[in-house]
Amino acid sequence: MSPLEIEVNGYEEMSKPTVIGNVTLREWVARIKEGFKLKTRAEALSNPSKYKEIKESLFPVITYNFLYDGYKEDKNIIKSTGLLYFDIDDVSYDPSTLDRSKVLLLYKSFSGIKYSILVRVNNLQASDFKECYLHIAKDLGIDKYLDKGAVKHSQYNILSYDPDIFINEDCKVYDVDTFVLTSSHIPKGIEKSIYKELRTDYGDQLRTNPAHYGGKLRTDYGDQLRTKSYPKLRYDNLDNYVIDKGEWVFNFEEGFIYIKCFFPAFDKIKSKYATFMSYCTNLVYLNPWLSLNHTIRLLQYKNDCLPTPTSNSNITKIATHIHKLLSENRLEPILAKSRKIIFKKGTELSSKDKQDIARDLVCENKKKNSYNKLLSFITEWNVLLQGKITSRALCKESKMSNNTVNKYYPLFKDLIESKNNP
């Protein structure tokens, strides 16, 4: 199928984020070539005071990156369209420097002096959007010219006019599974190749050692071969915490022990050796089934993507050391800051939903702590030594603010009365 047959969501105008239907790229490209309300557009371009109003209320828009369920909001994302849109905001950008074999569309934006670029992408997940976006932008050499405010899932693209729009239906298709993300995840393609090797290893063991791998053990191997039920690479320990009810759990008193494979952004790495040692420690701790060779491969993949990689011997040395600790039961994880709130894996809550929930939980916890602290002071108050309880006296003794004490003071009216008049 031609990429021009890909469908994207359409909207009446920028101020109305309700999806009114889908449009194919072919149809959208045709409208860009033909032009739409050219006189109105010319009026906007010649009148700066009306430019924004005309642009945002009189021209249709689409969203290239994701399909939405009814309303353009991150929590309503259905799936990636297989496209990624880049808004060039710097008028100094020279489009002749672009490798056009990598782009599907290149055309002038609404202003007529800036550019819109569209590429094809496979396996894009909403959670990895920003990092993949910047990864591709860097590969295209446009990262310095981007509109930073347009780096978002739901970015609109307004109908512009460019009769000379560039189209390349045979363009490169970026595969996110081959990217190294600084979120520390290994690309799915690498994981799959390791699982394939494990499958081959099991098969070889069955073929070369039929007697040793007989009986129940052989059946177990056979079952694994048939179901491909190998462990999945873990990058944190959050799945240790089972959430049976609801979408989250919290523990503000002790928190949850948090182990994470952390690999910083390349320009933030101070010591490559220390970075790989830390990353490898938690990777192997969380995935003790990994062989030494597989661990080396995973580290080497990350290393190869560094602007200035460390030596292969360092990678081998690190992996060998960590596996030795594992074999001697001496491997200890490097703990990250404990988590107070954990959301269920696979939850459909958006980032904003999580932020709102976390804020409310923190607020409730502060209220609880303030209430309990004040109750403790009142309960332990010695009227003979400290005098009668008043809001001012409580502020002084508890070091709590006037507003906080006055907020909860009425709740302890009876208790304070009994303490003041025994």
C-alpha positions in Angstrom: 0.0 0.0 0.0 1.2 3.5 -0.8 2.0 5.6 2.3 -0.2 8.2 0.8 -3.2 6.0 1.7 -2.4 6.3 5.4 -5.3 8.0 7.3 -5.0 10.7 9.9 -7.5 12.5 12.1 -9.1 15.7 10.8 -10.5 18.7 12.8 -12.6 21.7 11.8 -10.1 24.2 13.3 -7.3 24.5 15.9 -9.7 25.6 18.7 -11.9 22.5 18.3 -10.1 19.3 19.2 -13.0 17.0 18.4 -12.2 14.5 15.6 -14.6 15.1 12.7 -13.3 12.3 10.5 -10.3 10.8 8.8 -8.4 12.0 5.7 -5.8 10.2 3.7 -2.4 11.7 3.0 -3.2 11.7 -0.7 -6.2 13.9 -0.1 -4.3 16.2 2.3 -1.4 16.5 -0.2 -3.8 17.4 -3.0 -5.3 20.2 -0.9 -1.8 21.5 -0.1 -1.0 21.6 -3.8 -4.3 23.3 -4.8 -4.4 25.8 -2.0 -7.4 26.7 0.3 -8.8 30.1 0.9 -5.8 31.7 -0.7 -7.1 35.2 -0.4 -7.8 34.7 3.3 -4.4 33.2 3.8 -2.8 36.2 2.0 -4.7 38.5 4.3 -3.4 36.7 7.3 0.2 36.9 6.1 0.0 40.6 5.3 -1.7 41.5 8.6 0.3 40.4 11.7 -2.4 41.5 14.1 -5.0 39.1 12.5 -2.5 36.3 11.6 -3.1 34.1 14.6 -6.9 34.6 14.7 -7.3 33.8 11.0 -4.9 30.9 11.1 -6.5 29.2 14.1 -10.2 29.7 13.3 -10.6 29.6 9.5 -8.4 26.7 8.4 -8.8 22.9 8.9 -6.1 20.9 10.7 -5.0 17.3 11.1 -2.8 15.4 13.6 -0.1 13.4 11.8 1.4 11.4 14.8 -1.4 9.4 16.4 -5.0 8.5 15.9 -7.4 9.6 18.7 -10.7 8.2 20.0 -13.1 11.1 19.4 -11.2 13.9 21.2 -7.6 15.0 20.8 -6.1 14.2 24.2 -3.2 11.9 25.1 -5.3 9.6 27.1 -7.5 9.0 24.0 -4.6 7.8 21.8 -5.5 4.7 19.9 -2.3 4.0 18.1 0.5 5.5 16.0 -0.3 6.4 12.4 3.1 5.2 11.3 4.0 8.9 10.6 6.0 11.5 12.5 5.7 15.2 11.9 8.4 17.8 12.4 7.8 21.6 12.5 10.8 23.6 11.4 10.6 27.0 13.2 13.9 28.5 12.2 13.8 30.6 9.0 17.5 30.1 8.6 17.0 26.4 7.8 18.1 25.4 4.4 16.0 22.5 3.0 18.6 21.6 0.4 20.7 20.1 3.3 18.0 17.5 4.0 18.6 13.9 3.0 15.3 13.5 1.1 15.6 9.7 0.9 14.6 9.7 4.6 11.5 11.8 4.3 8.0 11.2 2.9 6.9 14.9 2.6 8.7 18.2 2.7 6.7 21.4 2.1 6.3 25.0 3.2 4.2 25.6 6.3 1.3 28.0 6.6 3.7 31.0 6.9 5.3 30.2 3.6 8.8 30.8 5.0 9.2 27.8 7.3 8.9 24.0 6.7 7.0 20.9 7.6 8.7 17.5 7.3 7.0 14.1 7.5 8.7 10.7 8.0 7.5 7.1 8.3 8.1 5.2 11.5 7.3 1.7 12.7 6.6 0.4 16.3 6.3 3.9 17.8 4.7 3.8 21.3 3.2 6.9 22.9 5.5 6.4 25.9 8.6 6.7 23.8 7.4 9.5 21.6 9.6 12.4 22.6 12.8 10.4 22.7 12.1 8.8 19.3 11.2 12.2 17.9 14.5 13.8 19.0 16.4 10.7 17.9 15.0 11.0 14.3 15.4 14.8 14.3 19.1 14.4 15.1 19.5 11.8 12.3 17.9 14.2 9.9 20.1 17.1 11.1 17.1 19.2 11.9 17.2 19.1 15.8 18.6 22.6 16.0 15.8 24.1 13.9 12.7 22.5 15.5 9.8 24.3 17.1 10.3 23.0 20.6 6.7 23.7 21.4 5.6 21.3 18.7 7.4 18.3 20.2 4.2 16.6 21.4 2.0 13.7 20.6 -1.0 15.8 19.6 0.7 18.5 17.5 -1.7 20.0 14.9 -0.7 20.6 11.3 -2.7 23.4 9.7 -3.6 23.2 6.0 -0.9 25.2 4.2 -0.1 25.9 0.5 2.8 24.6 -1.5 2.3 23.7 -5.1 5.9 22.3 -5.2 5.5 19.9 -2.2 8.2 17.2 -2.2 6.8 13.6 -2.0 8.9 10.4 -1.7 6.7 7.3 -1.4 9.8 5.1 -1.3 11.4 6.9 1.7 13.2 5.2 4.5 11.0 3.8 7.3 12.4 4.4 10.7 12.1 1.3 13.0 11.9 2.3 16.7 12.8 -1.2 17.8 16.3 -0.6 16.5 16.7 2.7 18.5 18.8 2.9 21.7 16.7 5.0 24.0 18.2 6.7 27.0 15.2 5.5 28.9 17.5 2.5 29.3 15.4 0.0 27.4 17.1 -2.3 24.9 15.4 -2.3 21.4 12.8 -5.0 21.0 14.7 -6.3 17.9 17.7 -7.1 20.1 15.5 -8.7 22.7 13.9 -10.9 20.1 17.3 -12.0 18.8 18.3 -13.1 22.3 15.0 -15.0 22.7 15.7 -16.7 19.4 19.2 -17.7 20.5 17.7 -19.1 23.8 15.2 -21.1 21.7 18.1 -22.5 19.6 20.1 -23.3 22.7 17.2 -25.3 24.2 16.8 -27.1 20.8 20.5 -27.9 20.7 20.4 -29.3 24.3 17.5 -31.6 23.4 19.2 -32.8 20.2 22.7 -33.3 21.7 21.8 -34.5 25.1 18.6 -36.5 24.7 19.3 -38.8 27.7 20.3 -36.0 30.1 17.3 -33.9 29.1 14.8 -36.7 29.3 11.7 -37.2 31.3 10.1 -34.2 32.9 13.0 -32.0 32.2 12.8 -32.7 28.5 9.0 -32.1 28.6 9.7 -28.7 30.3 12.2 -27.7 27.6 9.7 -28.9 24.9 6.9 -26.8 26.5 9.2 -23.7 26.5 10.1 -24.4 22.9 6.5 -24.5 21.9 5.3 -21.6 23.9 8.4 -19.3 23.7 7.8 -18.7 27.4 11.1 -17.0 28.1 11.6 -14.3 30.8 11.2 -10.8 29.5 13.9 -8.3 30.1 13.1 -6.2 33.2 14.4 -2.7 33.5 12.9 -2.1 37.0 11.3 -4.0 39.8 7.9 -2.3 39.8 6.2 -5.6 38.8 7.2 -6.9 42.2 4.4 -4.9 43.7 1.1 -6.5 42.8 -1.8 -4.1 42.5 -4.9 -6.2 42.8 -7.4 -3.3 43.1 -7.4 0.1 41.5 -4.7 1.7 39.3 -2.1 2.6 42.0 -0.8 1.9 45.5 1.0 4.3 47.8 3.2 4.1 51.0 4.3 7.5 52.3 5.8 6.2 55.5 8.4 3.7 54.2 8.0 4.0 50.4 8.7 1.2 47.9 12.2 -0.1 47.2 13.0 0.9 43.6 15.6 -0.8 41.4 16.0 0.7 37.9 18.4 0.2 35.0 19.4 3.8 34.5 21.4 5.0 31.5 21.7 8.8 31.4 21.5 10.9 28.2 24.8 10.6 26.4 25.9 14.2 27.0 25.3 13.7 30.8 27.7 10.8 31.1 30.7 11.7 33.3 32.3 8.3 33.6 31.5 5.7 30.9 33.0 2.9 33.1 30.9 3.8 36.1 27.8 4.2 34.0 28.1 0.8 32.5 29.0 -0.8 35.8 25.9 0.7 37.4 23.6 -0.2 34.4 25.0 -3.8 34.2 24.6 -4.4 38.0 20.9 -3.7 37.9 20.3 -5.3 34.5 21.8 -8.6 35.7 20.2 -8.4 39.1 16.8 -8.0 37.5 17.5 -10.6 34.8 19.7 -13.3 36.4 18.8 -15.7 33.6 20.9 -13.7 31.1 24.1 -15.4 30.1 27.4 -13.6 30.1 27.5 -13.4 26.3 24.0 -12.0 26.2 24.9 -9.4 28.8 28.0 -8.4 26.8 25.9 -8.1 23.7 23.4 -5.8 25.4 26.1 -3.6 26.8 27.9 -3.5 23.5 24.8 -2.3 21.7 24.5 0.6 24.1 28.2 1.3 23.9 28.2 1.4 20.0 25.7 4.2 20.1 27.9 6.5 22.2 29.6 9.3 20.4 32.9 8.0 21.9 32.4 4.4 23.0 34.5 2.8 25.7 36.7 -0.1 24.8 35.3 -3.6 24.2 37.6 -4.9 26.8 36.0 -2.7 29.4 32.5 -3.9 28.5 33.7 -7.6 28.8 35.5 -6.8 32.1 32.4 -5.2 33.6 30.0 -8.0 32.5 32.4 -10.7 33.7 32.8 -9.0 37.1 29.0 -8.7 37.6 28.3 -12.3 36.5 31.0 -13.4 39.0 29.2 -11.6 41.8 26.0 -13.2 40.7 27.4 -16.7 40.7 28.8 -16.1 44.2 25.4 -14.7 45.5 27.1 -11.4 46.2 25.4 -9.2 43.7 23.5 -6.3 45.3 21.4 -3.9 43.3 22.0 -0.1 43.2 18.9 1.4 44.8 17.2 4.4 43.3 15.2 6.8 45.5 12.3 4.9 47.0 8.9 5.4 45.3 6.0 6.6 47.3 3.4 5.9 44.7 3.3 3.1 42.1 0.9 3.0 39.2 -0.2 -0.3 37.7 1.8 -1.4 34.6 -0.3 -1.1 31.5 -2.6 1.5 33.1 -4.4 3.7 30.6 -4.0 6.7 32.8 -2.3 9.6 31.0 0.8 11.4 32.4 -1.5 14.3 33.4 -3.9 11.9 35.2 -0.9 10.4 37.1 0.3 13.9 38.1 -3.2 14.9 39.3 -3.5 11.7 41.3 -0.1 12.0 42.8 -0.7 15.6 43.8 -4.0 14.7 45.5 -2.4 11.8 47.4 0.5 14.0 48.6 -2.0 16.7 49.6 -4.1 14.2 51.6 -0.9 12.8 53.2 0.1 16.3 54.3 -3.3 16.9 55.8 -3.1 13.6 57.7 0.4 14.3 59.0 -0.6 17.8 60.1 -3.7 16.5 61.9 -1.7 13.7 63.7 1.1 16.1 64.7 -1.3 18.6 66.2 -3.1 15.7 68.0 0.1 14.5 69.4 1.0 17.9 70.8 -2.4 18.4 72.4 -2.5 14.9 73.9 0.9 15.3 75.5 0.3 18.9 76.6 1.1 19.6 80.3 -1.2 22.5 81.4 0.7 23.0 84.7 4.1 23.5 82.9 3.0 25.0 79.6 -0.2 26.8 80.6 -3.5 26.6 78.9 -3.7 25.4 75.3 -4.3 28.2 72.7 -3.8 28.4 69.0 -0.9 30.8 69.5 0.7 28.4 72.1 0.3 25.5 69.8 2.0 27.4 66.9 4.9 28.2 69.2 5.4 24.7 70.5 4.7 22.7 67.4 6.5 25.1 65.0 3.5 24.8 62.7 2.1 27.7 60.8 -0.7 29.9 62.0 -2.9 28.9 59.1 -2.4 25.1 59.7 -3.1 25.3 63.4 -6.2 27.4 62.9 -7.5 25.1 60.3 -7.4 22.0 62.5 -7.9 23.7 65.9 -11.8 23.5 65.9 -11.5 19.7 65.3 -9.9 19.4 68.8 -12.3 21.7 70.6 -13.5 19.1 73.1 -10.1 17.6 73.7 -8.6 21.1 74.3 -11.4 22.0 76.7 -10.8 18.8 78.7 -7.1 19.5 78.9 -7.5 23.2 79.9 -10.2 22.4 82.5 -9.4 19.0 84.0 
